[in-house]
Amino acid sequence: MEHLGPYLIQQLLAERPLDRGQALSILEGRDLRTGMTVHIYRPLEGSPPRSLPRGFPWIDALEGAWIAERPFGALAARRYVGSVDPERVRSWGLALLGALEEAEARGIVHGALDLDWIWVQGEKLWIEGLGLPLARDHSDREGALAILQALAGPLWSELSWASAWEAWARGELESAELHQRMKGQASEAQEVETQVPEVQEVAAPQEVALETPLPEMPKEARPVQRIRIDEPLEPPFPILEPPPPARRRGLWGLWVIPLILAFGLWWWLHPRPSSSGYVVAFQVHPLGATAELRLLKAPPGSHMVPGHIIATIPGEVYFDVRGTYLLQILVSGQPRLVYPLQVPDPAGVRLQLTP
């Protein structure tokens, strides 16, 4: 393992061309002081620019490298390609539009914006690499359009605001107008969902008089009908008298009641599985390798206790509430790895061990 000051370099994520023709190496590492995941970009001289609210925050520059901290719980947006519902695509589109507006106000152009630079958590979105001197091969608007089209997949043509994004990418629509259109589409959808159908009044049935009314019979001629229900005085089945209480019945309570109390106490103290929750599948490669998961931090509302080993992987691991869990992966002969897990995670987690 290579160290860069207080940062442990773990793996190479990608290489991108710089504006001066060199190759920029993007490395994933760990801040040994905080345990947070960092991205290391080298070779770069000088200091990074001031961080943007929806970009990776710059935290350091040393030995020809810039270091940015990956937001806690942020996941690569590429893992959600083609599996995002329209409302989530809309919320990410608004966040992406806001991030580019903030960068434009500061005079910052990404220049190589694509899906690999996008990280998400819930409705939040971050753009990695804002401020890097990257080689520019397309506009940020074109890159943003391609990102949303990839996330939406076949649903893109069905989105009511898709044509507005395409016009914005061509420079035919201002950012403020695009923002209003997307907000307007959301409000219209909410109005349709909450609209109550009108209740039509139904006319009361009219009485129809018979042309030839039936003749009324005199009271003396009306037959009198009587209905009689004969109930037998004795029931049709024999009555069984309960046997006299035995003295042994009182002895049962001497040991049944303490048994019930002991079972209730055990049930109260014993951890009971919840009917709700989420299961995340963990894979470990190469085959035959195992690892342990230690919970360092749980999201609000979780009853899972940090500091304990919660599972041995590979296999499925249960989590009681949705949110971000901070896990420590323990592998024999390997350095300890801290991993933020976003639950639910339908794609699962694949752990690749290196010799």
NUFIVO-577657 format. One record per residue (C-alpha): residue number from 1; residue in one letter; y, z, x. Coordinates in nm, 3 decimals, m for minus. Each point is the difference from the previous one (the first is absolute). Example, Ala and Ser with C-alpha at 12.3 -4.5 7.8 and 13.67 -1.06 7.14 Angstrom:
{num:1	residuo:A	yy:m0.450	zz:0.780	xx:1.230} .
{num:2	residuo:S	yy:0.344	zz:m0.066	xx:0.137} .
This chain:
{num:1	residuo:M	yy:0.000	zz:0.000	xx:0.000} .
{num:2	residuo:E	yy:0.346	zz:m0.092	xx:0.127} .
{num:3	residuo:H	yy:0.295	zz:0.234	xx:m0.030} .
{num:4	residuo:L	yy:0.367	zz:m0.092	xx:m0.026} .
{num:5	residuo:G	yy:0.186	zz:0.326	xx:0.039} .
{num:6	residuo:P	yy:m0.100	zz:0.221	xx:m0.296} .
{num:7	residuo:Y	yy:m0.158	zz:m0.297	xx:m0.180} .
{num:8	residuo:L	yy:m0.372	zz:m0.081	xx:0.009} .
{num:9	residuo:I	yy:m0.060	zz:m0.375	xx:m0.025} .
{num:10	residuo:Q	yy:m0.305	zz:m0.069	xx:m0.216} .
{num:11	residuo:Q	yy:m0.025	zz:m0.371	xx:m0.072} .
{num:12	residuo:L	yy:0.175	zz:m0.336	xx:0.011} .
{num:13	residuo:L	yy:0.108	zz:m0.110	xx:m0.347} .
{num:14	residuo:A	yy:0.155	zz:m0.343	xx:0.064} .
{num:15	residuo:E	yy:0.209	zz:m0.214	xx:0.229} .
{num:16	residuo:R	yy:0.317	zz:m0.180	xx:m0.110} .
{num:17	residuo:P	yy:0.237	zz:m0.234	xx:0.187} .
{num:18	residuo:L	yy:0.342	zz:0.130	xx:0.102} .
{num:19	residuo:D	yy:0.318	zz:m0.205	xx:m0.020} .
{num:20	residuo:R	yy:m0.004	zz:m0.043	xx:0.379} .
{num:21	residuo:G	yy:m0.351	zz:m0.145	xx:0.004} .
{num:22	residuo:Q	yy:m0.198	zz:0.307	xx:0.107} .
{num:23	residuo:A	yy:m0.286	zz:0.148	xx:m0.200} .
{num:24	residuo:L	yy:0.069	zz:0.333	xx:m0.172} .
{num:25	residuo:S	yy:m0.298	zz:0.238	xx:m0.012} .
{num:26	residuo:I	yy:m0.019	zz:0.225	xx:m0.307} .
{num:27	residuo:L	yy:m0.210	zz:0.310	xx:0.069} .
{num:28	residuo:E	yy:m0.111	zz:0.280	xx:m0.228} .
{num:29	residuo:G	yy:0.022	zz:0.349	xx:0.144} .
{num:30	residuo:R	yy:0.027	zz:0.367	xx:m0.080} .
{num:31	residuo:D	yy:0.285	zz:0.239	xx:0.067} .
{num:32	residuo:L	yy:m0.183	zz:0.292	xx:0.161} .
{num:33	residuo:R	yy:0.283	zz:0.236	xx:m0.094} .
{num:34	residuo:T	yy:m0.004	zz:m0.066	xx:m0.376} .
{num:35	residuo:G	yy:m0.327	zz:m0.184	xx:m0.065} .
{num:36	residuo:M	yy:0.188	zz:m0.285	xx:m0.170} .
{num:37	residuo:T	yy:m0.100	zz:m0.364	xx:0.044} .
{num:38	residuo:V	yy:0.243	zz:m0.204	xx:0.210} .
{num:39	residuo:H	yy:0.039	zz:m0.369	xx:0.078} .
{num:40	residuo:I	yy:0.088	zz:m0.092	xx:0.358} .
{num:41	residuo:Y	yy:0.171	zz:m0.331	xx:0.080} .
{num:42	residuo:R	yy:0.011	zz:m0.127	xx:0.357} .
{num:43	residuo:P	yy:0.142	zz:m0.142	xx:0.217} .
{num:44	residuo:L	yy:0.351	zz:0.080	xx:m0.130} .
{num:45	residuo:E	yy:0.301	zz:0.120	xx:0.193} .
{num:46	residuo:G	yy:0.291	zz:0.212	xx:m0.114} .
{num:47	residuo:S	yy:m0.002	zz:0.203	xx:m0.322} .
{num:48	residuo:P	yy:m0.093	zz:m0.098	xx:m0.355} .
{num:49	residuo:P	yy:0.270	zz:m0.030	xx:m0.268} .
{num:50	residuo:R	yy:0.072	zz:0.263	xx:m0.261} .
{num:51	residuo:S	yy:m0.282	zz:0.034	xx:m0.248} .
{num:52	residuo:L	yy:0.020	zz:m0.135	xx:m0.355} .
{num:53	residuo:P	yy:m0.112	zz:0.209	xx:m0.301} .
{num:54	residuo:R	yy:m0.283	zz:m0.241	xx:m0.091} .
{num:55	residuo:G	yy:m0.103	zz:m0.089	xx:0.352} .
{num:56	residuo:F	yy:m0.217	zz:0.182	xx:0.254} .
{num:57	residuo:P	yy:0.221	zz:0.272	xx:0.152} .
{num:58	residuo:W	yy:0.062	zz:m0.043	xx:0.372} .
{num:59	residuo:I	yy:m0.071	zz:0.325	xx:0.184} .
{num:60	residuo:D	yy:m0.012	zz:m0.080	xx:0.373} .
{num:61	residuo:A	yy:0.040	zz:m0.253	xx:0.281} .
{num:62	residuo:L	yy:m0.162	zz:0.055	xx:0.340} .
{num:63	residuo:E	yy:m0.167	zz:m0.194	xx:0.282} .
{num:64	residuo:G	yy:0.092	zz:m0.340	xx:m0.142} .
{num:65	residuo:A	yy:m0.125	zz:0.071	xx:m0.351} .
{num:66	residuo:W	yy:0.147	zz:0.082	xx:m0.340} .
{num:67	residuo:I	yy:m0.180	zz:0.251	xx:m0.222} .
{num:68	residuo:A	yy:0.021	zz:0.016	xx:m0.380} .
{num:69	residuo:E	yy:m0.168	zz:0.252	xx:m0.230} .
{num:70	residuo:R	yy:m0.215	zz:m0.132	xx:m0.281} .
{num:71	residuo:P	yy:0.095	zz:0.178	xx:m0.325} .
{num:72	residuo:F	yy:m0.255	zz:0.258	xx:m0.107} .
{num:73	residuo:G	yy:m0.250	zz:m0.150	xx:m0.244} .
{num:74	residuo:A	yy:0.117	zz:m0.360	xx:0.051} .
{num:75	residuo:L	yy:m0.277	zz:m0.258	xx:m0.033} .
{num:76	residuo:A	yy:m0.007	zz:m0.367	xx:0.096} .
{num:77	residuo:A	yy:0.096	zz:m0.211	xx:m0.302} .
{num:78	residuo:R	yy:m0.252	zz:m0.268	xx:0.100} .
{num:79	residuo:R	yy:m0.286	zz:0.212	xx:m0.131} .
{num:80	residuo:Y	yy:0.135	zz:m0.044	xx:m0.356} .
{num:81	residuo:V	yy:0.017	zz:m0.382	xx:0.002} .
{num:82	residuo:G	yy:m0.108	zz:m0.139	xx:m0.337} .
{num:83	residuo:S	yy:m0.073	zz:0.342	xx:m0.153} .
{num:84	residuo:V	yy:0.348	zz:0.115	xx:m0.105} .
{num:85	residuo:D	yy:0.108	zz:0.025	xx:m0.363} .
{num:86	residuo:P	yy:0.324	zz:m0.180	xx:m0.103} .
{num:87	residuo:E	yy:0.201	zz:0.322	xx:m0.040} .
{num:88	residuo:R	yy:m0.084	zz:0.113	xx:0.354} .
{num:89	residuo:V	yy:0.092	zz:m0.345	xx:0.136} .
{num:90	residuo:R	yy:0.334	zz:0.029	xx:m0.179} .
{num:91	residuo:S	yy:0.070	zz:0.349	xx:0.144} .
{num:92	residuo:W	yy:m0.091	zz:m0.116	xx:0.353} .
{num:93	residuo:G	yy:0.217	zz:m0.309	xx:m0.050} .
{num:94	residuo:L	yy:0.299	zz:0.218	xx:m0.089} .
{num:95	residuo:A	yy:m0.064	zz:0.222	xx:0.303} .
{num:96	residuo:L	yy:m0.033	zz:m0.304	xx:0.229} .
{num:97	residuo:L	yy:0.321	zz:m0.148	xx:m0.140} .
{num:98	residuo:G	yy:0.183	zz:0.330	xx:0.056} .
{num:99	residuo:A	yy:m0.128	zz:0.027	xx:0.358} .
{num:100	residuo:L	yy:0.121	zz:m0.351	xx:0.085} .
{num:101	residuo:E	yy:0.339	zz:0.071	xx:m0.159} .
{num:102	residuo:E	yy:0.035	zz:0.311	xx:0.220} .
{num:103	residuo:A	yy:m0.095	zz:m0.200	xx:0.310} .
{num:104	residuo:E	yy:0.240	zz:m0.282	xx:m0.090} .
{num:105	residuo:A	yy:0.283	zz:0.251	xx:m0.045} .
{num:106	residuo:R	yy:m0.065	zz:0.121	xx:0.357} .
{num:107	residuo:G	yy:m0.026	zz:m0.354	xx:0.136} .
{num:108	residuo:I	yy:m0.372	zz:0.039	xx:0.081} .
{num:109	residuo:V	yy:m0.233	zz:m0.296	xx:m0.045} .
{num:110	residuo:H	yy:m0.376	zz:0.044	xx:0.033} .
{num:111	residuo:G	yy:m0.071	zz:m0.365	xx:0.078} .
{num:112	residuo:A	yy:m0.380	zz:0.014	xx:m0.025} .
{num:113	residuo:L	yy:m0.052	zz:0.181	xx:m0.331} .
{num:114	residuo:D	yy:m0.352	zz:m0.033	xx:m0.139} .
{num:115	residuo:L	yy:m0.262	zz:0.217	xx:m0.169} .
{num:116	residuo:D	yy:m0.113	zz:0.164	xx:0.325} .
{num:117	residuo:W	yy:0.341	zz:0.170	xx:0.033} .
{num:118	residuo:I	yy:m0.017	zz:0.162	xx:m0.346} .
{num:119	residuo:W	yy:m0.125	zz:0.354	xx:m0.065} .
{num:120	residuo:V	yy:m0.020	zz:0.174	xx:m0.338} .
{num:121	residuo:Q	yy:m0.075	zz:0.332	xx:m0.166} .
{num:122	residuo:G	yy:0.010	zz:0.018	xx:m0.378} .
{num:123	residuo:E	yy:0.319	zz:m0.181	xx:m0.101} .
{num:124	residuo:K	yy:0.157	zz:0.052	xx:0.345} .
{num:125	residuo:L	yy:0.023	zz:m0.285	xx:0.250} .
{num:126	residuo:W	yy:0.098	zz:m0.019	xx:0.367} .
{num:127	residuo:I	yy:0.069	zz:m0.298	xx:0.227} .
{num:128	residuo:E	yy:m0.130	zz:0.041	xx:0.353} .
{num:129	residuo:G	yy:0.187	zz:m0.159	xx:0.290} .
{num:130	residuo:L	yy:0.357	zz:0.004	xx:m0.132} .
{num:131	residuo:G	yy:0.215	zz:m0.016	xx:0.314} .
{num:132	residuo:L	yy:m0.258	zz:m0.160	xx:0.230} .
{num:133	residuo:P	yy:0.120	zz:m0.310	xx:0.191} .
{num:134	residuo:L	yy:m0.270	zz:m0.222	xx:m0.149} .
{num:135	residuo:A	yy:m0.015	zz:m0.379	xx:0.016} .
{num:136	residuo:R	yy:0.130	zz:m0.136	xx:m0.329} .
{num:137	residuo:D	yy:m0.217	zz:m0.262	xx:m0.170} .
{num:138	residuo:H	yy:0.110	zz:0.038	xx:m0.365} .
{num:139	residuo:S	yy:0.260	zz:0.179	xx:m0.210} .
{num:140	residuo:D	yy:m0.056	zz:0.350	xx:m0.132} .
{num:141	residuo:R	yy:0.031	zz:m0.130	xx:m0.357} .
{num:142	residuo:E	yy:m0.281	zz:m0.249	xx:0.052} .
{num:143	residuo:G	yy:m0.214	zz:0.272	xx:0.156} .
{num:144	residuo:A	yy:0.066	zz:0.239	xx:m0.291} .
{num:145	residuo:L	yy:m0.100	zz:m0.266	xx:m0.253} .
{num:146	residuo:A	yy:m0.326	zz:m0.071	xx:0.185} .
{num:147	residuo:I	yy:m0.075	zz:0.375	xx:0.011} .
{num:148	residuo:L	yy:0.032	zz:0.048	xx:m0.376} .
{num:149	residuo:Q	yy:m0.194	zz:m0.318	xx:m0.074} .
{num:150	residuo:A	yy:m0.286	zz:0.124	xx:0.219} .
{num:151	residuo:L	yy:m0.004	zz:0.344	xx:m0.166} .
{num:152	residuo:A	yy:0.012	zz:m0.141	xx:m0.354} .
{num:153	residuo:G	yy:m0.263	zz:m0.266	xx:0.066} .
{num:154	residuo:P	yy:m0.084	zz:m0.211	xx:m0.309} .
{num:155	residuo:L	yy:0.234	zz:0.217	xx:m0.213} .
{num:156	residuo:W	yy:0.311	zz:m0.136	xx:0.173} .
{num:157	residuo:S	yy:0.047	zz:m0.294	xx:m0.236} .
{num:158	residuo:E	yy:m0.022	zz:0.237	xx:m0.300} .
{num:159	residuo:L	yy:0.280	zz:0.232	xx:0.117} .
{num:160	residuo:S	yy:0.317	zz:m0.051	xx:m0.202} .
{num:161	residuo:W	yy:0.226	zz:0.055	xx:0.303} .
{num:162	residuo:A	yy:m0.197	zz:m0.219	xx:0.246} .
{num:163	residuo:S	yy:0.233	zz:m0.299	xx:m0.043} .
{num:164	residuo:A	yy:0.301	zz:0.224	xx:0.074} .
{num:165	residuo:W	yy:m0.159	zz:0.108	xx:0.330} .
{num:166	residuo:E	yy:m0.068	zz:m0.360	xx:0.093} .
{num:167	residuo:A	yy:0.362	zz:m0.092	xx:m0.073} .
{num:168	residuo:W	yy:0.116	zz:0.299	xx:0.207} .
{num:169	residuo:A	yy:m0.218	zz:m0.109	xx:0.292} .
{num:170	residuo:R	yy:0.159	zz:m0.347	xx:m0.012} .
{num:171	residuo:G	yy:0.347	zz:0.155	xx:0.009} .
{num:172	residuo:E	yy:0.079	zz:m0.098	xx:m0.359} .
{num:173	residuo:L	yy:0.023	zz:0.358	xx:m0.131} .
{num:174	residuo:E	yy:0.183	zz:0.306	xx:0.129} .
{num:175	residuo:S	yy:m0.184	zz:0.323	xx:0.072} .
{num:176	residuo:A	yy:0.201	zz:0.193	xx:m0.259} .
{num:177	residuo:E	yy:m0.090	zz:m0.248	xx:m0.275} .
{num:178	residuo:L	yy:m0.369	zz:0.006	xx:0.097} .
{num:179	residuo:H	yy:0.008	zz:0.379	xx:m0.012} .
{num:180	residuo:Q	yy:0.151	zz:m0.006	xx:m0.350} .
{num:181	residuo:R	yy:m0.256	zz:m0.252	xx:m0.126} .
{num:182	residuo:M	yy:m0.292	zz:0.208	xx:0.124} .
{num:183	residuo:K	yy:0.148	zz:0.315	xx:m0.151} .
{num:184	residuo:G	yy:0.066	zz:m0.186	xx:m0.324} .
{num:185	residuo:Q	yy:m0.358	zz:m0.123	xx:m0.023} .
{num:186	residuo:A	yy:m0.125	zz:0.355	xx:0.040} .
{num:187	residuo:S	yy:0.229	zz:0.133	xx:m0.274} .
{num:188	residuo:E	yy:m0.103	zz:m0.282	xx:m0.237} .
{num:189	residuo:A	yy:m0.366	zz:0.079	xx:0.059} .
{num:190	residuo:Q	yy:0.063	zz:0.366	xx:m0.083} .
{num:191	residuo:E	yy:0.183	zz:m0.094	xx:m0.320} .
{num:192	residuo:V	yy:m0.290	zz:m0.218	xx:m0.112} .
{num:193	residuo:E	yy:m0.246	zz:0.283	xx:0.063} .
{num:194	residuo:T	yy:0.207	zz:0.254	xx:m0.196} .
{num:195	residuo:Q	yy:0.094	zz:m0.230	xx:m0.290} .
{num:196	residuo:V	yy:m0.123	zz:0.134	xx:m0.335} .
{num:197	residuo:P	yy:m0.105	zz:m0.260	xx:m0.257} .
{num:198	residuo:E	yy:0.189	zz:m0.001	xx:m0.328} .
{num:199	residuo:V	yy:m0.181	zz:0.136	xx:m0.302} .
{num:200	residuo:Q	yy:0.011	zz:m0.235	xx:m0.297} .
{num:201	residuo:E	yy:0.027	zz:0.159	xx:m0.343} .
{num:202	residuo:V	yy:m0.281	zz:m0.083	xx:m0.236} .
{num:203	residuo:A	yy:0.091	zz:m0.034	xx:m0.364} .
{num:204	residuo:A	yy:m0.165	zz:0.249	xx:m0.230} .
{num:205	residuo:P	yy:m0.269	zz:m0.145	xx:m0.229} .
{num:206	residuo:Q	yy:0.131	zz:m0.097	xx:m0.344} .
{num:207	residuo:E	yy:m0.168	zz:0.116	xx:m0.319} .
{num:208	residuo:V	yy:m0.150	zz:m0.282	xx:m0.203} .
{num:209	residuo:A	yy:m0.025	zz:0.054	xx:m0.374} .
{num:210	residuo:L	yy:m0.304	zz:m0.129	xx:m0.182} .
{num:211	residuo:E	yy:0.072	zz:m0.245	xx:m0.276} .
{num:212	residuo:T	yy:m0.273	zz:0.147	xx:m0.222} .
{num:213	residuo:P	yy:m0.013	zz:0.375	xx:0.055} .
{num:214	residuo:L	yy:m0.324	zz:0.175	xx:m0.071} .
{num:215	residuo:P	yy:m0.008	zz:0.189	xx:m0.329} .
{num:216	residuo:E	yy:0.016	zz:0.373	xx:0.040} .
{num:217	residuo:M	yy:m0.295	zz:0.185	xx:m0.144} .
{num:218	residuo:P	yy:0.066	zz:0.296	xx:m0.227} .
{num:219	residuo:K	yy:m0.069	zz:0.342	xx:0.144} .
{num:220	residuo:E	yy:m0.278	zz:0.064	xx:m0.251} .
{num:221	residuo:A	yy:m0.182	zz:m0.318	xx:0.108} .
{num:222	residuo:R	yy:0.020	zz:0.061	xx:0.371} .
{num:223	residuo:P	yy:m0.342	zz:0.103	xx:0.140} .
{num:224	residuo:V	yy:m0.003	zz:0.330	xx:0.174} .
{num:225	residuo:Q	yy:m0.189	zz:m0.004	xx:0.328} .
{num:226	residuo:R	yy:m0.122	zz:0.316	xx:0.161} .
{num:227	residuo:I	yy:m0.140	zz:0.027	xx:0.351} .
{num:228	residuo:R	yy:m0.236	zz:0.288	xx:0.082} .
{num:229	residuo:I	yy:m0.120	zz:0.095	xx:0.341} .
{num:230	residuo:D	yy:m0.296	zz:0.230	xx:m0.005} .
{num:231	residuo:E	yy:m0.034	zz:0.210	xx:0.311} .
{num:232	residuo:P	yy:m0.319	zz:0.192	xx:0.046} .
{num:233	residuo:L	yy:0.040	zz:0.371	xx:0.043} .
{num:234	residuo:E	yy:m0.247	zz:0.004	xx:0.286} .
{num:235	residuo:P	yy:0.046	zz:m0.215	xx:0.314} .
{num:236	residuo:P	yy:m0.259	zz:m0.276	xx:0.058} .
{num:237	residuo:F	yy:m0.100	zz:0.149	xx:0.332} .
{num:238	residuo:P	yy:m0.131	zz:0.340	xx:0.100} .
{num:239	residuo:I	yy:0.245	zz:0.246	xx:0.142} .
{num:240	residuo:L	yy:m0.092	zz:0.132	xx:0.340} .
{num:241	residuo:E	yy:0.126	zz:0.344	xx:0.076} .
{num:242	residuo:P	yy:0.112	zz:0.058	xx:0.363} .
{num:243	residuo:P	yy:m0.234	zz:0.219	xx:0.196} .
{num:244	residuo:P	yy:0.118	zz:0.350	xx:0.077} .
{num:245	residuo:P	yy:0.192	zz:0.028	xx:0.330} .
{num:246	residuo:A	yy:m0.214	zz:0.105	xx:0.292} .
{num:247	residuo:R	yy:0.109	zz:0.253	xx:0.257} .
{num:248	residuo:R	yy:m0.065	zz:m0.249	xx:0.279} .
{num:249	residuo:R	yy:0.291	zz:m0.215	xx:m0.115} .
{num:250	residuo:G	yy:0.245	zz:0.263	xx:0.119} .
{num:251	residuo:L	yy:m0.164	zz:0.001	xx:0.340} .
{num:252	residuo:W	yy:0.075	zz:m0.372	xx:0.048} .
{num:253	residuo:G	yy:0.373	zz:0.069	xx:0.015} .
{num:254	residuo:L	yy:m0.049	zz:0.243	xx:0.288} .
{num:255	residuo:W	yy:m0.069	zz:m0.286	xx:0.241} .
{num:256	residuo:V	yy:0.124	zz:m0.314	xx:m0.184} .
{num:257	residuo:I	yy:0.364	zz:0.116	xx:m0.015} .
{num:258	residuo:P	yy:0.023	zz:0.075	xx:0.377} .
{num:259	residuo:L	yy:m0.164	zz:m0.335	xx:0.069} .
{num:260	residuo:I	yy:0.262	zz:m0.181	xx:m0.207} .
{num:261	residuo:L	yy:0.281	zz:0.190	xx:0.173} .
{num:262	residuo:A	yy:m0.141	zz:m0.083	xx:0.344} .
{num:263	residuo:F	yy:m0.033	zz:m0.369	xx:m0.089} .
{num:264	residuo:G	yy:0.357	zz:m0.006	xx:m0.132} .
{num:265	residuo:L	yy:0.130	zz:0.158	xx:0.320} .
{num:266	residuo:W	yy:m0.193	zz:m0.252	xx:0.211} .
{num:267	residuo:W	yy:0.130	zz:m0.288	xx:m0.210} .
{num:268	residuo:W	yy:0.357	zz:0.124	xx:0.039} .
{num:269	residuo:L	yy:m0.021	zz:0.036	xx:0.377} .
{num:270	residuo:H	yy:m0.214	zz:m0.306	xx:0.067} .
{num:271	residuo:P	yy:0.202	zz:m0.322	xx:0.056} .
{num:272	residuo:R	yy:m0.059	zz:m0.227	xx:m0.298} .
{num:273	residuo:P	yy:0.022	zz:m0.378	xx:0.029} .
{num:274	residuo:S	yy:0.275	zz:m0.156	xx:m0.207} .
{num:275	residuo:S	yy:m0.070	zz:m0.275	xx:m0.250} .
{num:276	residuo:S	yy:0.296	zz:m0.196	xx:0.134} .
{num:277	residuo:G	yy:0.072	zz:m0.112	xx:0.353} .
{num:278	residuo:Y	yy:m0.038	zz:m0.289	xx:0.239} .
{num:279	residuo:V	yy:m0.274	zz:m0.112	xx:0.237} .
{num:280	residuo:V	yy:0.081	zz:m0.190	xx:0.320} .
{num:281	residuo:A	yy:m0.272	zz:m0.178	xx:0.196} .
{num:282	residuo:F	yy:0.005	zz:0.045	xx:0.378} .
{num:283	residuo:Q	yy:m0.182	zz:m0.237	xx:0.238} .
{num:284	residuo:V	yy:m0.069	zz:0.070	xx:0.367} .
{num:285	residuo:H	yy:m0.077	zz:m0.272	xx:0.254} .
{num:286	residuo:P	yy:m0.212	zz:m0.052	xx:0.199} .
{num:287	residuo:L	yy:m0.285	zz:0.079	xx:m0.238} .
{num:288	residuo:G	yy:m0.163	zz:0.336	xx:0.057} .
{num:289	residuo:A	yy:0.322	zz:0.169	xx:0.116} .
{num:290	residuo:T	yy:0.135	zz:0.299	xx:m0.194} .
{num:291	residuo:A	yy:0.326	zz:0.190	xx:m0.016} .
{num:292	residuo:E	yy:0.140	zz:0.307	xx:m0.174} .
{num:293	residuo:L	yy:0.314	zz:0.020	xx:m0.214} .
{num:294	residuo:R	yy:0.224	zz:0.305	xx:0.021} .
{num:295	residuo:L	yy:0.275	zz:0.040	xx:m0.260} .
{num:296	residuo:L	yy:0.336	zz:0.078	xx:0.160} .
{num:297	residuo:K	yy:0.228	zz:m0.043	xx:m0.299} .
{num:298	residuo:A	yy:m0.051	zz:m0.065	xx:m0.373} .
{num:299	residuo:P	yy:0.247	zz:m0.141	xx:m0.254} .
{num:300	residuo:P	yy:0.168	zz:0.222	xx:m0.262} .
{num:301	residuo:G	yy:m0.234	zz:0.103	xx:m0.281} .
{num:302	residuo:S	yy:m0.316	zz:m0.018	xx:0.212} .
{num:303	residuo:H	yy:m0.234	zz:0.299	xx:0.016} .
{num:304	residuo:M	yy:m0.160	zz:m0.115	xx:0.327} .
{num:305	residuo:V	yy:0.058	zz:0.253	xx:0.278} .
{num:306	residuo:P	yy:0.138	zz:m0.141	xx:0.330} .
{num:307	residuo:G	yy:m0.162	zz:0.092	xx:0.329} .
{num:308	residuo:H	yy:m0.362	zz:m0.055	xx:m0.109} .
{num:309	residuo:I	yy:m0.256	zz:m0.275	xx:0.063} .
{num:310	residuo:I	yy:m0.027	zz:m0.179	xx:m0.335} .
{num:311	residuo:A	yy:m0.261	zz:m0.266	xx:0.074} .
{num:312	residuo:T	yy:m0.222	zz:m0.177	xx:0.251} .
{num:313	residuo:I	yy:0.036	zz:m0.377	xx:m0.004} .
{num:314	residuo:P	yy:m0.114	zz:m0.272	xx:m0.060} .
{num:315	residuo:G	yy:m0.019	zz:0.060	xx:m0.372} .
{num:316	residuo:E	yy:0.213	zz:0.069	xx:m0.305} .
{num:317	residuo:V	yy:0.256	zz:0.283	xx:0.011} .
{num:318	residuo:Y	yy:0.143	zz:0.168	xx:m0.311} .
{num:319	residuo:F	yy:0.374	zz:0.076	xx:m0.042} .
{num:320	residuo:D	yy:0.126	zz:0.191	xx:m0.303} .
{num:321	residuo:V	yy:0.349	zz:m0.152	xx:m0.051} .
{num:322	residuo:R	yy:0.180	zz:m0.320	xx:0.096} .
{num:323	residuo:G	yy:0.244	zz:0.010	xx:0.289} .
{num:324	residuo:T	yy:0.004	zz:m0.002	xx:0.380} .
{num:325	residuo:Y	yy:m0.253	zz:0.212	xx:0.190} .
{num:326	residuo:L	yy:0.041	zz:0.062	xx:0.373} .
{num:327	residuo:L	yy:m0.347	zz:m0.011	xx:0.155} .
{num:328	residuo:Q	yy:m0.123	zz:0.069	xx:0.353} .
{num:329	residuo:I	yy:m0.296	zz:m0.215	xx:0.106} .
{num:330	residuo:L	yy:m0.234	zz:0.181	xx:0.240} .
{num:331	residuo:V	yy:m0.241	zz:m0.207	xx:0.208} .
{num:332	residuo:S	yy:m0.207	zz:0.138	xx:0.285} .
{num:333	residuo:G	yy:0.134	zz:m0.128	xx:0.332} .
{num:334	residuo:Q	yy:0.312	zz:m0.154	xx:m0.159} .
{num:335	residuo:P	yy:0.357	zz:0.132	xx:m0.026} .
{num:336	residuo:R	yy:0.091	zz:0.146	xx:m0.336} .
{num:337	residuo:L	yy:0.170	zz:m0.246	xx:m0.233} .
{num:338	residuo:V	yy:0.242	zz:0.096	xx:m0.279} .
{num:339	residuo:Y	yy:m0.013	zz:m0.243	xx:m0.293} .
{num:340	residuo:P	yy:0.219	zz:m0.001	xx:m0.316} .
{num:341	residuo:L	yy:m0.216	zz:m0.104	xx:m0.297} .
{num:342	residuo:Q	yy:0.158	zz:m0.126	xx:m0.321} .
{num:343	residuo:V	yy:m0.215	zz:0.089	xx:m0.304} .
{num:344	residuo:P	yy:m0.115	zz:m0.191	xx:m0.200} .
{num:345	residuo:D	yy:m0.116	zz:m0.256	xx:0.256} .
{num:346	residuo:P	yy:m0.228	zz:m0.260	xx:m0.166} .
{num:347	residuo:A	yy:m0.047	zz:m0.189	xx:0.327} .
{num:348	residuo:G	yy:m0.139	zz:0.302	xx:0.185} .
{num:349	residuo:V	yy:0.042	zz:0.089	xx:0.367} .
{num:350	residuo:R	yy:m0.177	zz:m0.171	xx:0.290} .
{num:351	residuo:L	yy:m0.013	zz:0.202	xx:0.324} .
{num:352	residuo:Q	yy:m0.073	zz:m0.204	xx:0.313} .
{num:353	residuo:L	yy:m0.111	zz:0.214	xx:0.296} .
{num:354	residuo:T	yy:0.054	zz:m0.129	xx:0.351} .
{num:355	residuo:P	yy:m0.222	zz:0.101	xx:0.293} .
